[in-house]
Amino acid sequence: MKDDEAHRGKDDIDGVAKKKKPKKKKKNASEPDGGKTQLEYTAAPSRLDPVGEEGSEEVWRVPPESWVDITSICDAAVTSMHVGEMIQSPNFRLFDAMSAIEIMDPKMDSGYNNSEDMTLERAVETGVVTQTMSHEDFIGLWDRLLMYFLMWLDGHTIVQTIFSCLYLQDLEACVKPMPLFSAFVDAFLIACRKARLAVLKAGIFDDEDFVPNLCSVDLEAHVHSSDPTVVRARIKKECANLERDPSPLGKAVASRLEFIGDYMLTLADLEGDKRNMEVIRERLTNCLRLVEVLSETAKSASLDVLRCFDASSNRKLLGPGPPRTVEPITDSAVVFGMWRSHLHELLLCSNLGKKTLMQLLEGGITHKEEPNVLPRSIAQLCVSESALLRRLLVDSLESYLFPREALQHCKKAADSFLERSASLFAHLLKLSHVNRARRFRRLAHTFPDFNVLQHEAWQLDEDLKKTFGANLPHPRPSSLWIMEHCLQAMLEKLFLGFELDLYDQVELHMIYWYADYIYGLRIYNMNELCCAKEQLLGGASKRRPKGPPAAAARGAGQRPRNPPPALLLMEATQCAVRGLFRLLAHCLRGGQLNAPSMALEGLAQRFVLRFRSLEQFRLPHLPSFQDFVKNSASLQEPVENRAVLEAAQISFSESAQLLEKLNAAREKDAVPPDVSLDDAKALKRVVVANQLAIAKLLQSFALPQQPKVTAATTHHPHLVSVQVPHDKA
């Protein structure tokens, strides 16, 4: 029985297989080939029949030659379909749809209407490219080039930004006849070359930051010279000629020539090995002054002038793929605002040698928002010198009461420790100059190195105790130094999640709970360090601080008589973080903060996801999810309980008091430059906003229904402000 079924199945399969074979054409005896055998080719079948399935004889009807609109049929079918169901053709599956290109769609079809692409020859014939321009035309065209320069540094291709200008495709024929234009273009192209060399030399860019590929564009081209000194002399000559023109437009053109000349020389000096920072600062200061002039004299360029910017002329230079368009920034106020930030960031690069190691690791060139790739690359070139890095390490260690004499008396152990530290901190400095997304991911891999270095620091501290004995100002300066930098890296990684918008509202209180513990460790260590410094100055008692570091979260340990402003700001931040943990936990428990039930159930998995990398460094106590649940007292309290809100109010009040002390120190000019007053002002706004929210929530206990709240980083990049909607009644 089984054998018969097997033979029958084999016959069926063979039958289907035979049916798929194309029949050979019979040889016609009348053909004039003399009876010779010839290879015959038969066209492939238009379809393949399904094999081995029920209903294989069903033939998919070939669609008619004329297209029929079936939108109404699909709409009708959707009304009776359930979630997860779909309509598809047997010979066009989802896999085919992923590989398909919609023909005649300008966004998908790269060959669509390619006959309309602009060429230089057509531009000359139609008058788009001319050999004469007015001063007003120069202003509009040069401002557009300056805008595209910044967009190139923001990650767009050079052929869709700078070299979308048709004049740059033939400098000899299109630019050289105009002396003003040729002077500007020579300086502009040198600035482009120096910027690209600096970015490539620093090596901190990623695919989303910068496109180094020139797409066959000759960036080494020039009109008269590629020597920055010669080009600057030519610009001075043209500016002298423009002084004879008393019109405002002549002065505006001269300002742009002077600006690009100084900017070109600045990049040439910053990209080189020998940097005269004083001269660089003078030029950048002058560029900032000129940017204000450029912003005031900016003119809306006519459409006839802007027609010379056409990226379609370079479409053939791009790689295969869908057409990519770069939308220009038309608002001149926005463009020159970007230039102000860019120049301020370069100005900060010239002062990096005066900053401490902690300031450099926290981002020493951030002016307002994240800098583009060029200032970050310049900063990396400035801090990558080995002599500078060793000086930064030794100065930073000395601020933690590491005796400088140990470099001689404990030379072998100290040199070994500094060598390993230099490797780690060189990597950290490089991470501080990559973009935020990459820094968030790569910081997770540094904590094992911190842990190894912590063990070496303990060994070095033991050698210091044997060598210096009672003369050692602090019993563990090396390990305290390593731990402080590691805790700062942990906080940076946690807070980068806010800047990258990675956290859901359901896990915000969990992030702040962990940050509260880390801040507690830092404050404990800083209190201990400040007390030791006061002992050296004779301003405090000789008692050593008692209690293990694990008691930091409970507020144990000594406190200096005159805490420095940095410690006051840290304590104020910890109080605000603790208040946010209590406030958000209460809102989640009461259902006032939108939180899907699935997210609440997966909070344990989120805890592992967020903090698993931090566990690679040995802390005095490893916080666990059970600790988090235990400390979230509001999760076990009734909704009507006011204790949690009152505790949050107390935390924010303590933060406000500490900020008042910091403000008093600022009025006495006792705040060092390493303390950011802008951070203190942003923290003050967060405290006030959340105090108002708590006051409204306390009043809402008398209402029959609790109001919904929202949490957003409105006033601070990392600390949210809870907002309670106004009562419509």
NORSULTA-V538619 format. One line per field, one symbol per residue. psi: psi as a letter, one per 40 degrees, with the letter a starting at -180 (. if undefined). A space follows every 50 residues. Layout:
BEGIN
psi: ???
END
This chain:
BEGIN
psi: ddddddddddddddddddddhiiiiihhdehfefeihihhhhiiieihii hfihfeehhhhhiidhihhfdddddddddeiiheiihiidfgadddddei hhiehdedheehfeeehiiddddddeedhiehiidddddddddddddddd ddeeeiideecdeehddeegddddddehdddddddddddddddddddddd ddfeiidedihehefehgeeiiddiehddddddddddddddedeheiddd dddddddddddddddddddddidhhgddddddddddddddddddddehih iidddeeehhedeedeeiiiiihhihhihehdddddddddddddddddde edeeiidddddegeehccahiaddddddddddeehdddddddddddddef fhhdededdfdddddddddddddddddddddeeiiddddddeddeedddd ddddddddddddddddddbeehdhdgddddddddddddddddddddddde feiiddedddddddddddddddddddddddddddddefeiiehiiiiide eddeeiiihidghidddddddddddddddddddddddddeeehhhidddd deddddddddedddeehhidhhhiddddddegdeeeiidehedddddddd dddddddddddddddddefehieehhddddddddddddddddddddddde deidhhiiiihigdeiddhihhhhiihd.
END
